[in-house]
Amino acid sequence: MLDLLAASPDAAVERWRDPAAYWGAMTRAVAGSSGPVAAINVGALRYNALDLVVRAGGVPIRVASKSVRVREILDAALALPGFRGILAFTLPEALWLAADHDDIVLGYPTADRAALVQLAADEQAAARITLMVDDPEQLDLIDATIPPASRPTLRVAIDADASWRAPGLGHVGVRRSPLHHPGDVTSFARVIAGRRGFRLVGLMMYEAQIAGQGDATGSGDGVIRWMQRVSGAELRARRRAIVAGLREIAALEFINGGGTGSLEYTGADDAVTEATAGSGLLAGHLFDGYRSFDPAPAAAFALEVVRRPAPDIATVLGGGWIASGPPAASRQPLPVWPSGLRTLGREGAGEVQTPLQGASARALAVGDRVWFRHAKSGELAERIDRYQLVDDDRVIATVPTYRGEGKAFL
């Protein structure tokens, strides 16, 4: 297994702060590979992992598997002091991981009946996996699929809404749970406690308006920082009230909060027992615009130049690996080396080819490589079957993604 404590990050971090040195070493490392190449710089990965631990301020970090999707990297992070448990994104994925991991929380509700049947038939998996719920209908579906008398007691956690309902602004944050007020959450907890076949063990509240919103991105930063400050104060008081109410109903094992972008805030909340992070390990470029941290670009992919349609344009094969979310420029892969390249406004990142324009395109020849960073950390793994692990300027190993292991969960 990859040992991040044995990795030497110093050279990688120094090169990261010097793009020519960093991307030059990455290019030399993969020079012997053909076609599109995806790589993870091990020193940068170690730097990011340890930085997450420092930022969490002593609160254990549960790794969000959707932001990694490589078992070798998940295991390497979990071997570090400060990381504990996995936040999975589908029940089939959780069942697969449960063969080797004993603390898995499903981050989202499931309606996968076949997977629920499989969970109910496996007492070890049922003891290792916690389902996420926020509505009695989800409990009804589980009971209709596997009646309580025919299954072990299932562990469940409540997902409560951490968004801000701002006067005059309305809903600020993502649309997740319908449970917002403390009374909503405790009422649902009593429903769970009164039903056979379920045991309430945890609470999750993801403050996306803090964790997923950069505050160093441009002219609107002052408004964003104000929103995060006021929203954070409201959430801290509300979460404390929710936790107090739940502890009168059930013996909670964990109170989960946060994400890569909010570890300082989440770790300082006394009501929270663990934080979640994953994107900060590989550092998709959506996490570049934050004041509180500056991750190293650990994961990237390189595409080859195949044609030159104009003196200042070089076209690479592939590139249209667009991230989920609103259809905005921020979801496109970002060309990072050679510097100064940009996609064309009328083409963007293409299904089969991506024209890149800029002064540095004039020096690119057919066969040269251009490095890109994906917008989101985990979604690149859905396009590739393996990562090259790079240490300094050499490849030290190749590790499969979920896709490379024949798994496509979502």
BELQUIZI-V796417 format. One record per helix or strand of 2 or more residues. SS is the DSSP state (H for helix, E for strand). FROM is the first residue (numbers start at 0). LEN is the number of residues. If there is no record, write none. Layout:
[[SS;FROM;LEN] [SS;FROM;LEN]]
This chain:
[[H;3;3] [H;9;7] [H;18;11] [E;36;5] [H;41;15] [E;59;5] [H;64;3] [H;70;8] [E;82;6] [H;90;7] [E;103;3] [H;112;8] [H;122;6] [E;128;5] [H;135;10] [H;147;3] [E;153;6] [E;163;3] [E;169;3] [H;181;12] [E;197;8] [H;207;4] [H;220;27] [E;253;4] [H;259;8] [E;273;4] [H;278;4] [H;284;3] [E;298;12] [E;312;5] [H;328;3] [E;333;4] [E;341;2] [E;352;5] [H;358;5] [E;368;5] [H;378;4] [E;385;6] [E;393;7] [H;402;3]]
